[in-house]
Amino acid sequence: MQRHAAYWMLGAGLAALLLYLLGDILLPFVAGAALAYLLDPVADRLERLGMGRLGATIVILVIFVLAFMLALVLIVPLAVQQILTFVEQVPGYVARLQALIAEQGGPLIDRIGGEGALAQAQRSVGDLVGQGANWAAGFLRSIWSGSKALVSLVSILVVTPVVAFYMLVDWDRMIATLDTWTPPRHRGTMRRLGREMDHAVSGFVRGQSALCLFLGVFYATGLGLVGLNFGVLIGLMSGFLSFIPYVGSLTGLLLSVGVALVQFMPDWTWVVATLGVFLVGQFIEGNILSPKLVGASVGLHPVWVMFALLAFGALFGFVGLLLAVPVAAMIGVLTRFAVERYQASPFFTGEIAGPASRPPEIVLVRSEPHG
């Protein structure tokens, strides 16, 4: 057992080292493998309808590439323009928020916190916004520089569809080959672990993707109807960031309420309406969508997912973001398997293995009286 654990630890360390050293080269290959994994159920369904595997792969990838190019041409330029405009206006929003604090809550803050508390509160708001902006910029910069996004853009657009095509065509054959490499005595256990990993990864990725799409459309529509400046951008960004549990909704809530305070004050009606959009969205997400789309059976705790995405993104760039959820799911499945084996072991149950280790039994013999 110790030798097996050492082998697994050595393999994991070598994989992490190769990922760190070759992350820029691996990006289109990892993206292609992720795309093939996500589209494999669609190809299987088309096969059941009578279409060949090659034909199904061609149809799926052509539709996907056309949709991606359409989004790249129509949506991305508008989103980039909105983001640049919003970033330019952030200092003005911060200054206005500080002025609102002085106007609306100045006397109360001074009365509670003493003289100078108002100035401290204004500085705290500015520092908080500045630190948040610096953290977000640093995180995005690490992803950008770690993956060499500008240099690798051409390779992603060209190599990724090719890798996805070949892997999607041969996906079932690759899985069967990996199955033959497993020792027969461990094949049942490995198949079970593989099914649990696939269930965890597919359940989270596909469910969370559908959840992000719904939340993005809902927040963008709601904030647009409220009339919030940059409401559509904030809503779509909140939906996209919702792939990291709670991060998207919290980020969108803070941004939208801050913009609403600057835009609508002293009219509290639309500020409350902006807050209500996110409260309704959170209610729908927590009570209806998450149980149906993601469910509790995937075994990925939100805190574990947040840690994996942030840690892998900071360490390995965009490649790390693609691998974070699968690796987190695999570690979770292996951890539960190890705990299950530990709880079934004699060390945990207190049973002593083997007849040779049993303590000697004491037999009481009752002597009969003579005569």
MIRO-266985 format. One record per residue (C-alpha): x negated, y negated, z. Coordinates in steps of 0.2 Angstrom, whole numbers, plus 5000, padded with zeros to 4 digits. Last residue first. Layout:
<nodes>
<node><px>X</px><py>Y</py><pz>Z</pz></node>
...
</nodes>
This chain:
<nodes>
<node><px>5091</px><py>5202</py><pz>5221</pz></node>
<node><px>5082</px><py>5188</py><pz>5213</pz></node>
<node><px>5088</px><py>5170</py><pz>5211</pz></node>
<node><px>5088</px><py>5164</py><pz>5193</pz></node>
<node><px>5076</px><py>5151</py><pz>5188</pz></node>
<node><px>5082</px><py>5136</py><pz>5178</pz></node>
<node><px>5069</px><py>5132</py><pz>5164</pz></node>
<node><px>5067</px><py>5113</py><pz>5160</pz></node>
<node><px>5060</px><py>5111</py><pz>5143</pz></node>
<node><px>5049</px><py>5095</py><pz>5141</pz></node>
<node><px>5047</px><py>5091</py><pz>5123</pz></node>
<node><px>5029</px><py>5086</py><pz>5117</pz></node>
<node><px>5029</px><py>5069</py><pz>5109</pz></node>
<node><px>5031</px><py>5069</py><pz>5090</pz></node>
<node><px>5017</px><py>5064</py><pz>5079</pz></node>
<node><px>5014</px><py>5081</py><pz>5072</pz></node>
<node><px>5032</px><py>5082</py><pz>5067</pz></node>
<node><px>5030</px><py>5068</py><pz>5055</pz></node>
<node><px>5036</px><py>5050</py><pz>5055</pz></node>
<node><px>5040</px><py>5041</py><pz>5072</pz></node>
<node><px>5057</px><py>5032</py><pz>5071</pz></node>
<node><px>5056</px><py>5014</py><pz>5078</pz></node>
<node><px>5067</px><py>5007</py><pz>5064</pz></node>
<node><px>5055</px><py>4993</py><pz>5060</pz></node>
<node><px>5038</px><py>5004</py><pz>5060</pz></node>
<node><px>5048</px><py>5019</py><pz>5053</pz></node>
<node><px>5051</px><py>5009</py><pz>5037</pz></node>
<node><px>5069</px><py>5005</py><pz>5031</pz></node>
<node><px>5068</px><py>4986</py><pz>5037</pz></node>
<node><px>5051</px><py>4985</py><pz>5028</pz></node>
<node><px>5057</px><py>4992</py><pz>5012</pz></node>
<node><px>5072</px><py>4979</py><pz>5012</pz></node>
<node><px>5060</px><py>4965</py><pz>5017</pz></node>
<node><px>5049</px><py>4970</py><pz>5002</pz></node>
<node><px>5063</px><py>4971</py><pz>4990</pz></node>
<node><px>5070</px><py>4954</py><pz>4996</pz></node>
<node><px>5052</px><py>4946</py><pz>4994</pz></node>
<node><px>5051</px><py>4954</py><pz>4976</pz></node>
<node><px>5068</px><py>4947</py><pz>4971</pz></node>
<node><px>5063</px><py>4930</py><pz>4978</pz></node>
<node><px>5046</px><py>4930</py><pz>4970</pz></node>
<node><px>5054</px><py>4934</py><pz>4953</pz></node>
<node><px>5067</px><py>4921</py><pz>4955</pz></node>
<node><px>5054</px><py>4908</py><pz>4959</pz></node>
<node><px>5044</px><py>4913</py><pz>4944</pz></node>
<node><px>5059</px><py>4912</py><pz>4933</pz></node>
<node><px>5064</px><py>4895</py><pz>4940</pz></node>
<node><px>5047</px><py>4887</py><pz>4939</pz></node>
<node><px>5041</px><py>4894</py><pz>4922</pz></node>
<node><px>5048</px><py>4880</py><pz>4911</pz></node>
<node><px>5044</px><py>4867</py><pz>4923</pz></node>
<node><px>5026</px><py>4873</py><pz>4925</pz></node>
<node><px>5024</px><py>4872</py><pz>4906</pz></node>
<node><px>5030</px><py>4854</py><pz>4907</pz></node>
<node><px>5015</px><py>4850</py><pz>4918</pz></node>
<node><px>5005</px><py>4864</py><pz>4927</pz></node>
<node><px>5003</px><py>4857</py><pz>4945</pz></node>
<node><px>5015</px><py>4843</py><pz>4947</pz></node>
<node><px>5029</px><py>4852</py><pz>4937</pz></node>
<node><px>5025</px><py>4869</py><pz>4946</pz></node>
<node><px>5027</px><py>4860</py><pz>4963</pz></node>
<node><px>5042</px><py>4850</py><pz>4959</pz></node>
<node><px>5052</px><py>4864</py><pz>4951</pz></node>
<node><px>5047</px><py>4877</py><pz>4964</pz></node>
<node><px>5051</px><py>4866</py><pz>4979</pz></node>
<node><px>5068</px><py>4861</py><pz>4971</pz></node>
<node><px>5072</px><py>4879</py><pz>4967</pz></node>
<node><px>5067</px><py>4885</py><pz>4985</pz></node>
<node><px>5078</px><py>4871</py><pz>4993</pz></node>
<node><px>5093</px><py>4876</py><pz>4982</pz></node>
<node><px>5092</px><py>4894</py><pz>4987</pz></node>
<node><px>5090</px><py>4906</py><pz>4973</pz></node>
<node><px>5099</px><py>4923</py><pz>4976</pz></node>
<node><px>5109</px><py>4924</py><pz>4960</pz></node>
<node><px>5124</px><py>4931</py><pz>4969</pz></node>
<node><px>5130</px><py>4914</py><pz>4976</pz></node>
<node><px>5138</px><py>4908</py><pz>4961</pz></node>
<node><px>5131</px><py>4898</py><pz>4946</pz></node>
<node><px>5146</px><py>4895</py><pz>4935</pz></node>
<node><px>5161</px><py>4899</py><pz>4946</pz></node>
<node><px>5155</px><py>4895</py><pz>4963</pz></node>
<node><px>5145</px><py>4879</py><pz>4956</pz></node>
<node><px>5160</px><py>4873</py><pz>4946</pz></node>
<node><px>5174</px><py>4873</py><pz>4958</pz></node>
<node><px>5171</px><py>4868</py><pz>4976</pz></node>
<node><px>5153</px><py>4860</py><pz>4976</pz></node>
<node><px>5153</px><py>4853</py><pz>4958</pz></node>
<node><px>5171</px><py>4847</py><pz>4958</pz></node>
<node><px>5169</px><py>4839</py><pz>4975</pz></node>
<node><px>5152</px><py>4831</py><pz>4970</pz></node>
<node><px>5160</px><py>4824</py><pz>4955</pz></node>
<node><px>5174</px><py>4816</py><pz>4965</pz></node>
<node><px>5162</px><py>4809</py><pz>4977</pz></node>
<node><px>5151</px><py>4802</py><pz>4962</pz></node>
<node><px>5165</px><py>4794</py><pz>4954</pz></node>
<node><px>5172</px><py>4787</py><pz>4970</pz></node>
<node><px>5155</px><py>4778</py><pz>4974</pz></node>
<node><px>5158</px><py>4768</py><pz>4957</pz></node>
<node><px>5176</px><py>4765</py><pz>4962</pz></node>
<node><px>5170</px><py>4758</py><pz>4979</pz></node>
<node><px>5159</px><py>4746</py><pz>4970</pz></node>
<node><px>5173</px><py>4742</py><pz>4959</pz></node>
<node><px>5184</px><py>4736</py><pz>4973</pz></node>
<node><px>5171</px><py>4728</py><pz>4983</pz></node>
<node><px>5172</px><py>4712</py><pz>4974</pz></node>
<node><px>5158</px><py>4701</py><pz>4981</pz></node>
<node><px>5149</px><py>4708</py><pz>4972</pz></node>
<node><px>5152</px><py>4717</py><pz>4955</pz></node>
<node><px>5135</px><py>4717</py><pz>4946</pz></node>
<node><px>5122</px><py>4717</py><pz>4960</pz></node>
<node><px>5132</px><py>4729</py><pz>4971</pz></node>
<node><px>5137</px><py>4740</py><pz>4956</pz></node>
<node><px>5118</px><py>4741</py><pz>4950</pz></node>
<node><px>5114</px><py>4748</py><pz>4968</pz></node>
<node><px>5129</px><py>4759</py><pz>4968</pz></node>
<node><px>5124</px><py>4766</py><pz>4952</pz></node>
<node><px>5106</px><py>4769</py><pz>4956</pz></node>
<node><px>5108</px><py>4777</py><pz>4973</pz></node>
<node><px>5122</px><py>4788</py><pz>4967</pz></node>
<node><px>5113</px><py>4793</py><pz>4951</pz></node>
<node><px>5098</px><py>4798</py><pz>4961</pz></node>
<node><px>5108</px><py>4808</py><pz>4974</pz></node>
<node><px>5118</px><py>4817</py><pz>4960</pz></node>
<node><px>5102</px><py>4822</py><pz>4951</pz></node>
<node><px>5092</px><py>4827</py><pz>4966</pz></node>
<node><px>5106</px><py>4838</py><pz>4974</pz></node>
<node><px>5100</px><py>4854</py><pz>4965</pz></node>
<node><px>5086</px><py>4851</py><pz>4952</pz></node>
<node><px>5096</px><py>4855</py><pz>4936</pz></node>
<node><px>5106</px><py>4840</py><pz>4942</pz></node>
<node><px>5092</px><py>4829</py><pz>4934</pz></node>
<node><px>5101</px><py>4830</py><pz>4917</pz></node>
<node><px>5118</px><py>4826</py><pz>4924</pz></node>
<node><px>5111</px><py>4811</py><pz>4934</pz></node>
<node><px>5102</px><py>4805</py><pz>4918</pz></node>
<node><px>5118</px><py>4806</py><pz>4908</pz></node>
<node><px>5128</px><py>4796</py><pz>4921</pz></node>
<node><px>5114</px><py>4783</py><pz>4923</pz></node>
<node><px>5113</px><py>4781</py><pz>4904</pz></node>
<node><px>5132</px><py>4780</py><pz>4902</pz></node>
<node><px>5133</px><py>4767</py><pz>4917</pz></node>
<node><px>5120</px><py>4756</py><pz>4910</pz></node>
<node><px>5130</px><py>4741</py><pz>4917</pz></node>
<node><px>5145</px><py>4748</py><pz>4926</pz></node>
<node><px>5162</px><py>4746</py><pz>4917</pz></node>
<node><px>5172</px><py>4757</py><pz>4928</pz></node>
<node><px>5177</px><py>4767</py><pz>4912</pz></node>
<node><px>5158</px><py>4769</py><pz>4908</pz></node>
<node><px>5154</px><py>4775</py><pz>4926</pz></node>
<node><px>5168</px><py>4788</py><pz>4924</pz></node>
<node><px>5163</px><py>4794</py><pz>4907</pz></node>
<node><px>5144</px><py>4795</py><pz>4910</pz></node>
<node><px>5147</px><py>4804</py><pz>4927</pz></node>
<node><px>5159</px><py>4817</py><pz>4919</pz></node>
<node><px>5148</px><py>4819</py><pz>4903</pz></node>
<node><px>5132</px><py>4822</py><pz>4914</pz></node>
<node><px>5142</px><py>4832</py><pz>4926</pz></node>
<node><px>5148</px><py>4844</py><pz>4913</pz></node>
<node><px>5132</px><py>4846</py><pz>4904</pz></node>
<node><px>5122</px><py>4849</py><pz>4921</pz></node>
<node><px>5135</px><py>4862</py><pz>4926</pz></node>
<node><px>5133</px><py>4871</py><pz>4909</pz></node>
<node><px>5114</px><py>4871</py><pz>4912</pz></node>
<node><px>5116</px><py>4877</py><pz>4930</pz></node>
<node><px>5126</px><py>4892</py><pz>4925</pz></node>
<node><px>5114</px><py>4896</py><pz>4911</pz></node>
<node><px>5098</px><py>4894</py><pz>4921</pz></node>
<node><px>5105</px><py>4901</py><pz>4937</pz></node>
<node><px>5114</px><py>4916</py><pz>4931</pz></node>
<node><px>5100</px><py>4920</py><pz>4918</pz></node>
<node><px>5086</px><py>4919</py><pz>4931</pz></node>
<node><px>5095</px><py>4928</py><pz>4945</pz></node>
<node><px>5102</px><py>4942</py><pz>4934</pz></node>
<node><px>5086</px><py>4945</py><pz>4925</pz></node>
<node><px>5077</px><py>4946</py><pz>4941</pz></node>
<node><px>5089</px><py>4959</py><pz>4948</pz></node>
<node><px>5089</px><py>4969</py><pz>4932</pz></node>
<node><px>5070</px><py>4969</py><pz>4932</pz></node>
<node><px>5070</px><py>4975</py><pz>4950</pz></node>
<node><px>5082</px><py>4989</py><pz>4946</pz></node>
<node><px>5072</px><py>4994</py><pz>4931</pz></node>
<node><px>5056</px><py>4994</py><pz>4941</pz></node>
<node><px>5063</px><py>5005</py><pz>4955</pz></node>
<node><px>5070</px><py>5017</py><pz>4942</pz></node>
<node><px>5053</px><py>5018</py><pz>4933</pz></node>
<node><px>5042</px><py>5020</py><pz>4948</pz></node>
<node><px>5040</px><py>5039</py><pz>4947</pz></node>
<node><px>5039</px><py>5038</py><pz>4928</pz></node>
<node><px>5024</px><py>5026</py><pz>4928</pz></node>
<node><px>5029</px><py>5010</py><pz>4919</pz></node>
<node><px>5022</px><py>5007</py><pz>4902</pz></node>
<node><px>5037</px><py>5015</py><pz>4894</pz></node>
<node><px>5048</px><py>5001</py><pz>4901</pz></node>
<node><px>5037</px><py>4988</py><pz>4894</pz></node>
<node><px>5039</px><py>4995</py><pz>4877</pz></node>
<node><px>5058</px><py>4995</py><pz>4879</pz></node>
<node><px>5058</px><py>4977</py><pz>4884</pz></node>
<node><px>5047</px><py>4973</py><pz>4869</pz></node>
<node><px>5059</px><py>4982</py><pz>4857</pz></node>
<node><px>5074</px><py>4973</py><pz>4864</pz></node>
<node><px>5066</px><py>4956</py><pz>4861</pz></node>
<node><px>5059</px><py>4960</py><pz>4844</pz></node>
<node><px>5069</px><py>4948</py><pz>4833</pz></node>
<node><px>5071</px><py>4935</py><pz>4847</pz></node>
<node><px>5052</px><py>4936</py><pz>4850</pz></node>
<node><px>5048</px><py>4933</py><pz>4831</pz></node>
<node><px>5061</px><py>4919</py><pz>4830</pz></node>
<node><px>5056</px><py>4910</py><pz>4846</pz></node>
<node><px>5038</px><py>4910</py><pz>4842</pz></node>
<node><px>5042</px><py>4902</py><pz>4825</pz></node>
<node><px>5054</px><py>4890</py><pz>4833</pz></node>
<node><px>5040</px><py>4885</py><pz>4846</pz></node>
<node><px>5026</px><py>4883</py><pz>4833</pz></node>
<node><px>5032</px><py>4869</py><pz>4823</pz></node>
<node><px>5041</px><py>4857</py><pz>4835</pz></node>
<node><px>5030</px><py>4861</py><pz>4849</pz></node>
<node><px>5014</px><py>4861</py><pz>4839</pz></node>
<node><px>5019</px><py>4843</py><pz>4833</pz></node>
<node><px>5023</px><py>4837</py><pz>4850</pz></node>
<node><px>5007</px><py>4844</py><pz>4858</pz></node>
<node><px>4996</px><py>4828</py><pz>4856</pz></node>
<node><px>5010</px><py>4817</py><pz>4863</pz></node>
<node><px>5015</px><py>4829</py><pz>4877</pz></node>
<node><px>4997</px><py>4832</py><pz>4883</pz></node>
<node><px>5005</px><py>4845</py><pz>4895</pz></node>
<node><px>4996</px><py>4839</py><pz>4911</pz></node>
<node><px>4996</px><py>4821</py><pz>4905</pz></node>
<node><px>5015</px><py>4820</py><pz>4903</pz></node>
<node><px>5019</px><py>4830</py><pz>4918</pz></node>
<node><px>5007</px><py>4821</py><pz>4929</pz></node>
<node><px>5013</px><py>4804</py><pz>4922</pz></node>
<node><px>5031</px><py>4810</py><pz>4925</pz></node>
<node><px>5027</px><py>4813</py><pz>4943</pz></node>
<node><px>5017</px><py>4797</py><pz>4945</pz></node>
<node><px>5031</px><py>4787</py><pz>4937</pz></node>
<node><px>5044</px><py>4794</py><pz>4949</pz></node>
<node><px>5033</px><py>4792</py><pz>4964</pz></node>
<node><px>5029</px><py>4774</py><pz>4959</pz></node>
<node><px>5047</px><py>4770</py><pz>4956</pz></node>
<node><px>5052</px><py>4777</py><pz>4973</pz></node>
<node><px>5038</px><py>4768</py><pz>4982</pz></node>
<node><px>5043</px><py>4751</py><pz>4974</pz></node>
<node><px>5061</px><py>4754</py><pz>4978</pz></node>
<node><px>5057</px><py>4758</py><pz>4996</pz></node>
<node><px>5045</px><py>4743</py><pz>4997</pz></node>
<node><px>5058</px><py>4731</py><pz>4990</pz></node>
<node><px>5071</px><py>4737</py><pz>5002</pz></node>
<node><px>5059</px><py>4737</py><pz>5017</pz></node>
<node><px>5054</px><py>4720</py><pz>5013</pz></node>
<node><px>5072</px><py>4714</py><pz>5013</pz></node>
<node><px>5075</px><py>4723</py><pz>5030</pz></node>
<node><px>5059</px><py>4715</py><pz>5037</pz></node>
<node><px>5065</px><py>4698</py><pz>5032</pz></node>
<node><px>5082</px><py>4702</py><pz>5041</pz></node>
<node><px>5074</px><py>4708</py><pz>5056</pz></node>
<node><px>5063</px><py>4693</py><pz>5059</pz></node>
<node><px>5072</px><py>4688</py><pz>5075</pz></node>
<node><px>5081</px><py>4702</py><pz>5083</pz></node>
<node><px>5087</px><py>4719</py><pz>5076</pz></node>
<node><px>5105</px><py>4719</py><pz>5080</pz></node>
<node><px>5109</px><py>4700</py><pz>5080</pz></node>
<node><px>5096</px><py>4697</py><pz>5065</pz></node>
<node><px>5105</px><py>4711</py><pz>5055</pz></node>
<node><px>5122</px><py>4705</py><pz>5059</pz></node>
<node><px>5118</px><py>4687</py><pz>5054</pz></node>
<node><px>5109</px><py>4692</py><pz>5038</pz></node>
<node><px>5122</px><py>4705</py><pz>5032</pz></node>
<node><px>5131</px><py>4698</py><pz>5018</pz></node>
<node><px>5120</px><py>4684</py><pz>5012</pz></node>
<node><px>5103</px><py>4690</py><pz>5016</pz></node>
<node><px>5106</px><py>4708</py><pz>5011</pz></node>
<node><px>5114</px><py>4701</py><pz>4995</pz></node>
<node><px>5098</px><py>4691</py><pz>4991</pz></node>
<node><px>5088</px><py>4707</py><pz>4993</pz></node>
<node><px>5099</px><py>4716</py><pz>4981</pz></node>
<node><px>5097</px><py>4702</py><pz>4969</pz></node>
<node><px>5078</px><py>4703</py><pz>4970</pz></node>
<node><px>5079</px><py>4722</py><pz>4967</pz></node>
<node><px>5091</px><py>4720</py><pz>4952</pz></node>
<node><px>5079</px><py>4707</py><pz>4944</pz></node>
<node><px>5065</px><py>4719</py><pz>4946</pz></node>
<node><px>5074</px><py>4733</py><pz>4938</pz></node>
<node><px>5079</px><py>4723</py><pz>4923</pz></node>
<node><px>5064</px><py>4728</py><pz>4912</pz></node>
<node><px>5066</px><py>4746</py><pz>4917</pz></node>
<node><px>5085</px><py>4746</py><pz>4911</pz></node>
<node><px>5080</px><py>4739</py><pz>4894</pz></node>
<node><px>5067</px><py>4752</py><pz>4892</pz></node>
<node><px>5079</px><py>4766</py><pz>4897</pz></node>
<node><px>5093</px><py>4760</py><pz>4886</pz></node>
<node><px>5081</px><py>4759</py><pz>4871</pz></node>
<node><px>5074</px><py>4777</py><pz>4874</pz></node>
<node><px>5092</px><py>4783</py><pz>4876</pz></node>
<node><px>5097</px><py>4775</py><pz>4859</pz></node>
<node><px>5082</px><py>4782</py><pz>4850</pz></node>
<node><px>5085</px><py>4800</py><pz>4858</pz></node>
<node><px>5103</px><py>4801</py><pz>4853</pz></node>
<node><px>5103</px><py>4801</py><pz>4834</pz></node>
<node><px>5087</px><py>4808</py><pz>4827</pz></node>
<node><px>5082</px><py>4820</py><pz>4841</pz></node>
<node><px>5100</px><py>4825</py><pz>4844</pz></node>
<node><px>5102</px><py>4829</py><pz>4825</pz></node>
<node><px>5085</px><py>4838</py><pz>4825</pz></node>
<node><px>5091</px><py>4849</py><pz>4840</pz></node>
<node><px>5107</px><py>4853</py><pz>4832</pz></node>
<node><px>5099</px><py>4858</py><pz>4816</pz></node>
<node><px>5086</px><py>4868</py><pz>4825</pz></node>
<node><px>5099</px><py>4877</py><pz>4836</pz></node>
<node><px>5110</px><py>4881</py><pz>4821</pz></node>
<node><px>5095</px><py>4888</py><pz>4811</pz></node>
<node><px>5089</px><py>4898</py><pz>4826</pz></node>
<node><px>5106</px><py>4907</py><pz>4828</pz></node>
<node><px>5109</px><py>4911</py><pz>4810</pz></node>
<node><px>5091</px><py>4917</py><pz>4808</pz></node>
<node><px>5092</px><py>4928</py><pz>4823</pz></node>
<node><px>5108</px><py>4936</py><pz>4819</pz></node>
<node><px>5102</px><py>4940</py><pz>4801</pz></node>
<node><px>5087</px><py>4949</py><pz>4808</pz></node>
<node><px>5097</px><py>4958</py><pz>4822</pz></node>
<node><px>5109</px><py>4964</py><pz>4809</pz></node>
<node><px>5127</px><py>4958</py><pz>4810</pz></node>
<node><px>5141</px><py>4970</py><pz>4815</pz></node>
<node><px>5151</px><py>4961</py><pz>4828</pz></node>
<node><px>5140</px><py>4970</py><pz>4841</pz></node>
<node><px>5125</px><py>4963</py><pz>4833</pz></node>
<node><px>5132</px><py>4945</py><pz>4835</pz></node>
<node><px>5135</px><py>4948</py><pz>4853</pz></node>
<node><px>5117</px><py>4954</py><pz>4855</pz></node>
<node><px>5110</px><py>4939</py><pz>4846</pz></node>
<node><px>5120</px><py>4927</py><pz>4858</pz></node>
<node><px>5114</px><py>4937</py><pz>4873</pz></node>
<node><px>5096</px><py>4934</py><pz>4867</pz></node>
<node><px>5098</px><py>4915</py><pz>4865</pz></node>
<node><px>5091</px><py>4911</py><pz>4882</pz></node>
<node><px>5077</px><py>4923</py><pz>4882</pz></node>
<node><px>5072</px><py>4918</py><pz>4864</pz></node>
<node><px>5072</px><py>4899</py><pz>4870</pz></node>
<node><px>5061</px><py>4904</py><pz>4885</pz></node>
<node><px>5049</px><py>4913</py><pz>4875</pz></node>
<node><px>5048</px><py>4899</py><pz>4862</pz></node>
<node><px>5045</px><py>4886</py><pz>4876</pz></node>
<node><px>5031</px><py>4898</py><pz>4884</pz></node>
<node><px>5023</px><py>4899</py><pz>4867</pz></node>
<node><px>5024</px><py>4881</py><pz>4863</pz></node>
<node><px>5016</px><py>4876</py><pz>4880</pz></node>
<node><px>5003</px><py>4890</py><pz>4881</pz></node>
<node><px>4989</px><py>4879</py><pz>4873</pz></node>
<node><px>4992</px><py>4864</py><pz>4885</pz></node>
<node><px>4993</px><py>4876</py><pz>4900</pz></node>
<node><px>4977</px><py>4885</py><pz>4896</pz></node>
<node><px>4967</px><py>4881</py><pz>4911</pz></node>
<node><px>4981</px><py>4880</py><pz>4924</pz></node>
<node><px>4991</px><py>4895</py><pz>4917</pz></node>
<node><px>4975</px><py>4905</py><pz>4916</pz></node>
<node><px>4971</px><py>4901</py><pz>4934</pz></node>
<node><px>4989</px><py>4905</py><pz>4939</pz></node>
<node><px>4989</px><py>4922</py><pz>4930</pz></node>
<node><px>4972</px><py>4926</py><pz>4938</pz></node>
<node><px>4979</px><py>4923</py><pz>4955</pz></node>
<node><px>4995</px><py>4933</py><pz>4952</pz></node>
<node><px>4984</px><py>4948</py><pz>4946</pz></node>
<node><px>4973</px><py>4947</py><pz>4961</pz></node>
<node><px>4988</px><py>4946</py><pz>4973</pz></node>
<node><px>4996</px><py>4961</py><pz>4964</pz></node>
<node><px>4980</px><py>4971</py><pz>4965</pz></node>
<node><px>4978</px><py>4967</py><pz>4983</pz></node>
<node><px>4996</px><py>4972</py><pz>4987</pz></node>
<node><px>4993</px><py>4989</py><pz>4978</pz></node>
<node><px>4977</px><py>4992</py><pz>4988</pz></node>
<node><px>4986</px><py>4988</py><pz>5004</pz></node>
<node><px>5000</px><py>5000</py><pz>5000</pz></node>
</nodes>
